[in-house]
Amino acid sequence: MCASRAQQPLSYDIRLPDEAQVDALRLLDASRQVVNLALEQLWPSLDAFMTERTGPAWKHVVKLIGLCADKPSASKFLS
C-alpha cells in the first residue's frame, strides 16, 4: 500500500444529542427487523429479483414483497 495515500474509515461513531439518541437507536432496531423480514420474504424470489428491470431497485423489492400500505401484511413493516 502506498504510504502517501490517505486512508478513510468506512464508518464513524457518532453521538447524537441525548434527546435524539434514544429515538435513533429505536429506529435502528426497527430497521433491522424490517430488513430481516424483507430478506426472508425475498430469498425464495432471489432469481426474480436479479432479472432485468427498469427503475430503482427499491420499487422492484416493494413489488416482489407485495408491500402496500392498505394490505394487512404491510402492517408488520409499517408499524
C-alpha positions as CSV (number, residue, x, y, z in Angstrom):
1,M,0.0,0.0,0.0
2,C,1.3,3.4,-0.9
3,A,2.4,5.3,2.2
4,S,1.3,8.7,0.8
5,R,-2.3,7.6,0.2
6,A,-4.7,8.7,3.0
7,Q,-7.0,6.1,4.5
8,Q,-10.6,6.9,5.1
9,P,-12.7,4.8,7.5
10,L,-15.9,3.3,6.1
11,S,-18.0,4.4,9.1
12,Y,-17.7,6.8,12.0
13,D,-19.0,6.6,15.5
14,I,-21.4,9.4,16.2
15,R,-23.2,10.6,19.3
16,L,-26.5,12.4,18.8
17,P,-27.8,14.8,21.4
18,D,-29.3,12.8,24.3
19,E,-32.9,13.7,23.3
20,A,-32.4,12.2,19.8
21,Q,-30.2,9.3,20.7
22,V,-33.0,7.1,22.2
23,D,-35.2,7.5,19.2
24,A,-32.4,6.9,16.8
25,L,-31.5,3.6,18.5
26,R,-35.1,2.6,18.5
27,L,-35.4,3.3,14.7
28,L,-32.2,1.4,14.1
29,D,-33.6,-1.7,15.9
30,A,-36.8,-1.4,14.0
31,S,-35.0,-1.1,10.6
32,R,-33.1,-4.3,11.4
33,Q,-36.3,-6.2,11.9
34,V,-37.8,-4.8,8.7
35,V,-34.6,-5.7,6.7
36,N,-34.6,-9.2,8.1
37,L,-38.3,-9.7,7.3
38,A,-37.8,-8.4,3.8
39,L,-34.9,-10.8,3.2
40,E,-36.9,-13.7,4.5
41,Q,-39.7,-12.9,2.0
42,L,-37.4,-12.1,-0.9
43,W,-35.0,-15.0,-0.5
44,P,-37.2,-17.6,-2.4
45,S,-37.5,-15.0,-5.2
46,L,-33.8,-14.2,-5.5
47,D,-33.7,-15.2,-9.2
48,A,-36.7,-13.0,-10.0
49,F,-35.0,-10.1,-8.2
50,M,-31.9,-10.5,-10.4
51,T,-33.9,-10.2,-13.7
52,E,-33.6,-7.1,-15.7
53,R,-35.8,-4.2,-14.6
54,T,-36.3,-0.6,-15.2
55,G,-36.4,1.9,-12.4
56,P,-34.9,1.9,-8.9
57,A,-34.3,-1.4,-7.1
58,W,-36.5,-0.4,-4.1
59,K,-39.6,-0.4,-6.4
60,H,-38.8,-3.9,-7.5
61,V,-38.4,-5.0,-3.9
62,V,-41.8,-3.5,-2.9
63,K,-43.4,-5.2,-5.9
64,L,-41.9,-8.6,-5.0
65,I,-42.8,-8.3,-1.4
66,G,-46.3,-7.1,-2.2
67,L,-46.0,-4.2,0.2
68,C,-48.8,-1.7,0.1
69,A,-49.9,0.4,3.0
70,D,-53.5,-0.8,2.5
71,K,-52.6,-4.5,2.8
72,P,-52.8,-6.2,6.3
73,S,-49.3,-7.8,5.7
74,A,-47.8,-4.3,5.4
75,S,-48.5,-3.5,9.0
76,K,-45.6,-5.6,10.2
77,F,-43.3,-3.3,8.0
78,L,-45.0,0.0,8.7
79,S,-45.7,-0.2,12.4
